[in-house]
Amino acid sequence: MAAPAADHAYDLVLRGGTVFDGSGAPGVVADVAVRDGRIAAVGRGLAAGAEEIDARGRIVTPGFVDIHTHYDGQATWGERMTPSSGHGVTTVVMGNCGVGFAPCRPEDHDRLIRLMEGVEDIPFPVLTEGLPWTWESFPDYLDFLAGRAFDVDVAAQLPHAALRVYVMGERGANREPATTADVAAMAALARRAVEAGALGFSTSRTLNHRTSDGQPTPTLTAGEDELTGIAMGLAAAGRGVLQVVSDFFPDGAAELAMLRRIVERSGRPLSFSLVQSPKSPEGWKAMLAGLSAAVDAGLPMKAQVCGRPVGVLFGLELTLNPFSQNPVFAELKDKPLADKVAALSDPSFRARLLAHDADAKGPFAGSALRAWDNLFPMDAEPDYEPTADRTVAAIAAREGRDPAVVALDALLANDGRGMLYHPFLNYAGGSLDPSFAMLSHRDTVPGLSDGGAHVGMICDGSFPTSNLIHWTRDRTRGPRLPLETMIARQTRDTAQAVGLLDRGLIAPGYRADLNVIDYAGLKLEAPKVAYDLPAGGRRLVQRAHGYVATIVGGVVTQRDGEPTGALPGRLVRGGQAPPLAMAAE
């Protein structure tokens, strides 16, 4: 940003808003002044800025720090990290769950694309056309990103699957045990990656993560010796965090004990994904207890949790719907949406469709596609804690209709753009009480939005907005959280969890990443489909209303929910120290 004019003390002043500084303290009415991309002053009656935003009657927050995204591809071809940047997010951390695109030899390009296609539901043609592949090593990948500009700051983690295949080739892809030499090579590359600016290292140990041809992720069965060796590579560099996603089933205690040993050996901070699974509805409680014991022993460990169900969306334009595996519906597979709507509205075609059962393939499809008692029509203003009387099954019972007919009519709504919502994690008991307990826990941080991924099934990049709406204002089915607590959770707490200590607070010296929000008017639209990816690829997007302004590094990037065109965001290389003025506190 250019120096302020001679008659202005500051570049930008947010005037008279209720400032929630990210510390967890209640809001206070104050001005916030920005100079040279940093917060220069907070108080009443500050001097004029070259630009001013009237924040009276609004809340002012630090920019949200989303530590669990998958913009690894999008950041190579795009500048706007949507949908996250439309939800008050000013910093994203990508490279989670062990998947990404570096390091990678040319002969493995398609292998990593198919892994990302399967794990994160990003279509092969999108990645094939979009990825420029001008890198091989992870430092090369960072150098490429460093030459780009974004509407948010971007930090990257070294993905285990790419690293394993790079070192072990076909053996790594086939999940063969790593040799001592393999582990040493991976550790050396991990050290070089974090020294070059990787924020950390990520891995996946869940059966839910598979390539597009159904093979488990290369990291699924990686041994403790391999994971420890890589963590020790980070320890040798003296920097970097560890991120893990695991099923924690059937023996979560043993898995958590292994993660604890890795942290004990390496000393590196570690976070793992934690949700309520319908396979073990009470298992999350034991995981939190084990986590607390580790933290009480002095280990830097956190669980990443989310404030609403992880929910799959079904629709005629989306990856799945209750009829997508029906042989009659297969006749429409490659038809435009308008043709699908016409056919599905024709009585004779509907009769043929409804007369056939779906040929469910795969455990998820078999359990979810026609789970009428856990499918909810998506409203224009989404309700992420819906009651049982709003399911397809309940509607069908009330109206005396076949649930399949109710589902089909819901999909045909809005000219065929209707959607059904299937909350498959964090909703085993039909309420978000487990999410409340996890969000409220001292050893957790909000995460798991998966922004940039699951483009045809899930639209959870709006987590930061729904956390504010639901947990601090609108929830009626149980306790809520104080607004100052929720703001601190997704600003200071997330930033500190990954070592980004220069942001997440509104205080002199911190990065001027800020939001001005019409809190009373904050709301979400229903997800919609956009065809704006490379190769005309489809993705789910979701807009919010109520963001008056979002500011990245002192530059306004969003006004009233619309991008300004400014791209002040850059690659963040590694953890960041706190401002000098605040370092002693």
Secondary structure, DSSP 8 states (H G I E B T S, - for coil): -----TT-SEEEEEEEEEE--SSS---EEEEEEEETTEEEEEESS---EEEEEE-TTSEEEE-EEE--B--TTHHHH-S--TTGGGGTEEEEEE-GGG--S-S--GGGHHHHHHHHHHHH---HHHHHHH-----SSHHHHHHHHHT--BSSEEEEEEEHHHHHHHHHTHHHHTT----HHHHHHHHHHHHHHHHHT--EEEEEE-TT-B-TTS-B-TTTT--HHHHHHHHHHHHHHT--EEEEEE--TTTHHHHHHHHHHHHHHH---EEEE---BTTBTTHHHHHHHHHHHHHHTT--EEEEE-SS-EEEEEETTSS--TTTT-TTGGGGTTS-HHHHHHHHHSHHHHHHHHHS-----SHHHHHHTT-GGG-EE--SS--SS--GGGSHHHHHHHHT--HHHHHHHHHHHHHHT-EEEEEEES-TTSSSHHHHHHHHSTTEEE----BT--TTT---TTHHHHHHHIIIII--SS----HHHHHHIIIIIHHHHTTBTTSSS-STTSB--EEEE-TTT-EE---EEEEEEGGGEEEEE--EE-EEEEEETTEEEEETTEE-S---B-B--S-B---GGGTT-
